[in-house]
Amino acid sequence: MRWNKLGHIYGPDGTQSWANNTALTPTPFLRDDETIRVLAGFRDGNGISRIGYVDVDSRDPLRVKGVSTEPVLDVGRPGAFDDNGVILGDVLKVGDDIYLYYVGFQLVARAKFLAFTGLAVSRDQGASFIRVSDAPVLDRCQGGIYIRAIHSVLREGNVYRIWYACGDGWEEIGGKPFPRYNIRTLESSDGIHFEGIGKLCVNVQGSEYRIGRPRVFRFDGHYAMHYTRGTLEGAYLAGYAESDDGFHWVRRDSQLGITPSESGWDSRHLCYPAVLTCHGRTYLFYNGNDMGREGFGCAVLNEERG
């Protein structure tokens, strides 16, 4: 894969108090023939994220058509698993509905945070979402005590296949705790109920202590996955893997096809890529420096081979 960067699309301008800090984990879906809706986690000054959107032209993603003035999904009720912020997950069209899988954060006394997965549904083409439950659809289990965060859902026949970040410990770096996690996969008959911890499919290597935000798509007849990996040295960059069956993966990070720029908004970090194909072109939406503090941009797949 080779990606040609198109440029920066959106960054918080400080005009909205609930969205003045970060536009995190941009996740696109084709709202209609003319519009790509990019859902993202918009943080406020306290770092609490709510889900909003940026609408862009489906043929020219650098042309912004609109930005949400209020969240399409706000934080959960006090004491719930998502009362301290929500970020993307994944978006899946199911009939006339849109399923929004999101990651909810909760602060607790003796760990930095907990992060589990909720589900909300839209019946108005993504203008708003209503929670299926105030409880997570993917909750803690043995081996995933702190984090179980769905980031990819594919519906194949009557099976929903998910790939998620699973965290069970913390890494102390510079006297501060950072979450350790890797990538697992599970299947479900309805996309709502999931059993067990699933299969470990992509693990950390070398000095990495976390690898997550798996984004799975089909490419050239096989499964492809983008993810983001953090190292003890402070690097936070995207990676790439391939699989024939979605269970067994081979890491091919050198074939990611995109790197940080020499300067500017994506010069230090390049993370959280998400792919969308429309009108014969394949786009990659991604965050740059500081996990989206400067917003997100877009690249397009170079179809030339050789």
C-alpha positions as CSV (number, residue, x, y, z in Angstrom):
1,M,0.0,0.0,0.0
2,R,1.1,3.6,-0.7
3,W,-0.9,6.5,0.5
4,N,-0.7,10.1,-0.9
5,K,-1.5,12.7,1.7
6,L,-4.2,15.1,0.8
7,G,-3.8,17.4,3.8
8,H,-5.3,18.5,7.1
9,I,-9.1,18.6,7.3
10,Y,-10.2,19.7,10.8
11,G,-8.8,20.8,14.1
12,P,-10.6,22.3,17.2
13,D,-10.8,26.1,16.9
14,G,-11.9,26.7,20.5
15,T,-15.4,28.1,19.6
16,Q,-17.3,25.2,21.2
17,S,-16.5,24.5,24.9
18,W,-17.4,20.8,24.6
19,A,-15.1,20.4,21.6
20,N,-12.2,22.8,22.1
21,N,-9.3,20.3,22.8
22,T,-9.1,17.3,20.5
23,A,-10.7,15.5,17.6
24,L,-9.8,11.9,18.3
25,T,-10.1,8.6,16.4
26,P,-11.8,9.9,13.2
27,T,-14.1,7.2,11.9
28,P,-15.8,7.8,8.5
29,F,-19.0,6.4,7.0
30,L,-20.8,7.4,3.8
31,R,-23.9,9.2,5.0
32,D,-25.2,9.7,1.4
33,D,-23.7,9.8,-2.1
34,E,-22.3,13.3,-1.6
35,T,-21.3,13.3,2.1
36,I,-18.7,11.5,4.2
37,R,-19.6,11.9,7.9
38,V,-16.4,11.6,10.0
39,L,-17.4,10.8,13.6
40,A,-14.7,11.7,16.2
41,G,-14.2,12.1,19.9
42,F,-14.2,15.8,20.7
43,R,-12.6,16.6,24.0
44,D,-13.3,19.6,26.3
45,G,-10.8,21.5,28.4
46,N,-10.8,18.8,31.0
47,G,-10.0,16.1,28.5
48,I,-13.5,14.6,28.6
49,S,-14.6,13.4,25.1
50,R,-18.0,13.4,23.5
51,I,-18.8,12.1,20.0
52,G,-19.5,14.7,17.3
53,Y,-18.9,14.8,13.5
54,V,-17.3,16.6,10.6
55,D,-19.1,16.3,7.3
56,V,-16.9,16.4,4.2
57,D,-17.5,16.2,0.5
58,S,-17.4,12.6,-0.7
59,R,-15.4,13.5,-3.8
60,D,-13.1,16.1,-2.1
61,P,-12.6,15.2,1.6
62,L,-10.7,18.4,2.3
63,R,-13.9,20.4,1.7
64,V,-15.7,20.6,5.0
65,K,-19.5,20.9,4.7
66,G,-20.4,21.1,8.3
67,V,-19.4,20.5,11.9
68,S,-21.7,19.3,14.7
69,T,-22.7,22.0,17.1
70,E,-23.6,19.5,19.8
71,P,-22.7,15.9,20.6
72,V,-24.4,13.1,18.8
73,L,-23.5,11.0,21.8
74,D,-22.8,12.6,25.2
75,V,-21.2,11.1,28.3
76,G,-23.2,8.5,30.2
77,R,-25.1,9.0,33.4
78,P,-23.2,9.4,36.7
79,G,-21.7,6.2,37.9
80,A,-22.1,4.4,34.5
81,F,-19.1,2.9,32.7
82,D,-19.0,5.9,30.2
83,D,-19.5,8.8,32.6
84,N,-16.1,10.3,32.0
85,G,-16.0,10.3,28.2
86,V,-16.8,8.4,25.0
87,I,-14.8,7.9,21.8
88,L,-15.2,5.9,18.6
89,G,-15.3,2.4,18.2
90,D,-16.8,1.7,14.9
91,V,-19.8,2.5,12.7
92,L,-21.9,-0.2,11.0
93,K,-25.0,0.1,8.9
94,V,-27.6,-2.6,9.8
95,G,-30.6,-2.4,7.6
96,D,-31.9,1.2,8.0
97,D,-30.2,1.6,11.3
98,I,-26.6,2.7,12.1
99,Y,-24.8,0.9,14.9
100,L,-22.3,3.0,16.8
101,Y,-19.8,1.0,18.9
102,Y,-18.1,3.3,21.3
103,V,-15.6,3.2,24.1
104,G,-16.7,4.5,27.4
105,F,-14.3,5.8,30.1
106,Q,-14.7,5.7,33.9
107,L,-12.4,7.0,36.6
108,V,-11.8,4.8,39.6
109,A,-9.8,5.2,42.8
110,R,-7.0,2.7,42.3
111,A,-6.4,2.6,38.5
112,K,-5.9,5.3,36.0
113,F,-9.2,4.5,34.2
114,L,-11.4,1.8,32.9
115,A,-12.5,1.5,29.3
116,F,-15.3,-0.8,28.0
117,T,-17.5,-0.9,24.9
118,G,-21.1,0.4,24.6
119,L,-23.5,0.4,21.7
120,A,-25.8,3.2,20.5
121,V,-28.2,3.1,17.5
122,S,-29.2,5.9,15.1
123,R,-32.5,5.8,13.2
124,D,-32.0,9.3,11.6
125,Q,-29.0,8.6,9.4
126,G,-26.5,9.5,12.1
127,A,-27.9,12.8,13.3
128,S,-28.3,11.3,16.8
129,F,-27.7,8.1,18.7
130,I,-29.6,6.4,21.5
131,R,-27.9,3.9,23.8
132,V,-29.0,0.3,23.6
133,S,-28.1,0.0,27.3
134,D,-26.4,1.9,30.1
135,A,-24.3,-1.1,30.6
136,P,-21.4,-2.1,28.3
137,V,-21.9,-4.8,25.6
138,L,-18.2,-5.7,26.0
139,D,-17.5,-5.6,29.7
140,R,-14.5,-6.7,31.8
141,C,-13.5,-10.4,32.0
142,Q,-10.6,-12.5,33.3
143,G,-7.6,-11.3,31.2
144,G,-9.3,-8.0,30.3
145,I,-9.8,-6.3,33.7
146,Y,-9.2,-2.7,32.6
147,I,-9.8,-2.3,28.9
148,R,-12.0,-4.1,26.3
149,A,-12.5,-1.6,23.5
150,I,-14.1,-2.6,20.2
151,H,-12.7,-0.8,17.2
152,S,-13.7,-2.9,14.2
153,V,-17.0,-4.7,13.4
154,L,-17.6,-6.7,10.2
155,R,-20.9,-8.4,9.4
156,E,-20.2,-11.6,7.4
157,G,-23.4,-13.5,6.7
158,N,-25.1,-14.0,10.1
159,V,-22.0,-13.4,12.1
160,Y,-20.6,-10.2,13.6
161,R,-16.9,-10.3,13.8
162,I,-15.1,-7.9,16.1
163,W,-11.5,-6.9,16.8
164,Y,-10.8,-5.1,20.0
165,A,-8.1,-3.8,22.3
166,C,-7.8,-5.9,25.5
167,G,-5.9,-4.5,28.5
168,D,-5.0,-6.2,31.8
169,G,-2.2,-4.1,33.2
170,W,-0.2,-0.9,33.4
171,E,3.3,0.2,32.4
172,E,5.1,2.8,34.5
173,I,6.9,5.4,32.3
174,G,8.5,8.4,33.9
175,G,6.6,7.7,37.1
176,K,3.2,7.6,35.4
177,P,1.0,4.6,34.5
178,F,0.2,3.9,30.9
179,P,-2.2,1.1,29.8
180,R,-0.8,-2.2,28.4
181,Y,-3.0,-3.8,25.8
182,N,-3.0,-6.0,22.7
183,I,-5.6,-7.1,20.0
184,R,-8.1,-9.9,20.2
185,T,-11.0,-11.0,18.1
186,L,-14.5,-12.4,18.9
187,E,-17.7,-13.4,17.1
188,S,-21.3,-12.8,17.9
189,S,-24.6,-13.8,16.4
190,D,-26.3,-10.5,17.0
191,G,-23.6,-7.9,17.4
192,I,-24.8,-7.2,21.0
193,H,-23.9,-10.3,23.1
194,F,-20.3,-11.5,23.2
195,E,-18.9,-14.4,25.2
196,G,-15.4,-15.1,26.4
197,I,-12.2,-13.2,25.9
198,G,-11.6,-14.4,22.3
199,K,-8.4,-15.1,20.4
200,L,-5.2,-13.1,20.7
201,C,-4.4,-12.1,17.1
202,V,-1.8,-9.2,17.2
203,N,0.6,-8.8,20.1
204,V,3.3,-6.3,21.1
205,Q,6.9,-6.7,19.9
206,G,10.2,-5.3,21.1
207,S,9.9,-2.2,23.2
208,E,6.1,-1.9,22.5
209,Y,3.9,-2.0,25.5
210,R,0.6,-1.4,23.8
211,I,-1.0,-2.1,20.4
212,G,-4.6,-1.3,19.7
213,R,-7.3,0.6,17.8
214,P,-7.5,-2.3,15.3
215,R,-9.3,-1.2,12.1
216,V,-10.0,-4.2,9.9
217,F,-11.0,-4.1,6.2
218,R,-10.8,-6.3,3.1
219,F,-8.1,-5.6,0.6
220,D,-6.8,-7.6,-2.4
221,G,-8.8,-10.7,-1.3
222,H,-7.6,-10.8,2.3
223,Y,-8.1,-9.1,5.6
224,A,-6.0,-6.0,6.3
225,M,-5.6,-4.3,9.6
226,H,-4.3,-0.9,10.7
227,Y,-3.5,-0.3,14.4
228,T,-1.6,2.1,16.6
229,R,1.4,1.0,18.7
230,G,3.2,2.8,21.6
231,T,6.8,2.1,22.6
232,L,8.7,2.8,25.8
233,E,10.7,5.4,23.9
234,G,7.6,7.5,23.4
235,A,6.8,6.6,19.7
236,Y,3.1,6.5,18.8
237,L,2.6,5.3,15.3
238,A,0.3,3.3,13.0
239,G,1.1,-0.2,11.9
240,Y,-0.2,-2.7,9.4
241,A,-1.0,-6.5,9.3
242,E,-2.6,-9.0,6.9
243,S,-4.6,-12.2,7.4
244,D,-6.3,-14.8,5.3
245,D,-8.9,-15.6,7.9
246,G,-9.1,-12.7,10.4
247,F,-7.7,-14.9,13.2
248,H,-4.1,-15.4,12.3
249,W,-2.2,-12.2,11.4
250,V,1.2,-11.4,10.0
251,R,2.6,-7.9,10.9
252,R,3.9,-5.9,7.9
253,D,4.5,-2.5,9.5
254,S,7.0,-1.6,6.8
255,Q,4.2,-1.8,4.3
256,L,1.9,0.7,6.0
257,G,2.7,3.1,3.2
258,I,2.4,6.4,5.1
259,T,4.8,8.1,7.5
260,P,4.9,11.3,9.6
261,S,5.6,14.5,7.7
262,E,8.8,16.5,8.1
263,S,6.9,19.3,9.8
264,G,3.5,20.4,10.7
265,W,0.4,18.8,12.3
266,D,1.4,15.2,11.7
267,S,5.2,15.4,12.1
268,R,5.6,13.7,15.5
269,H,2.7,11.2,15.6
270,L,0.6,9.4,13.0
271,C,-2.1,7.3,14.6
272,Y,-5.6,6.0,14.5
273,P,-6.0,5.4,10.7
274,A,-9.5,4.4,9.4
275,V,-10.3,3.5,5.8
276,L,-13.3,4.3,3.6
277,T,-13.9,3.5,-0.1
278,C,-16.3,5.6,-2.2
279,H,-16.6,6.8,-5.8
280,G,-13.8,4.5,-6.8
281,R,-11.2,6.0,-4.4
282,T,-10.0,4.7,-1.0
283,Y,-9.4,7.3,1.7
284,L,-7.4,7.0,4.9
285,F,-8.5,9.4,7.8
286,Y,-6.0,9.7,10.6
287,N,-4.8,11.7,13.6
288,G,-1.5,13.5,13.9
289,N,0.4,15.0,16.8
290,D,-0.7,14.4,20.4
291,M,-3.4,11.9,19.6
292,G,-5.6,14.4,17.7
293,R,-5.0,17.6,19.6
294,E,-4.4,19.2,16.1
295,G,-7.3,17.3,14.6
296,F,-7.2,14.9,11.6
297,G,-6.4,14.7,8.0
298,C,-6.8,12.4,5.0
299,A,-4.7,10.5,2.5
300,V,-5.8,8.6,-0.7
301,L,-4.6,5.2,-1.8
302,N,-2.2,5.2,-4.7
303,E,-3.4,2.4,-7.0
304,E,-0.2,2.3,-9.0
305,R,1.7,-1.0,-8.5
306,G,5.3,-1.7,-8.9
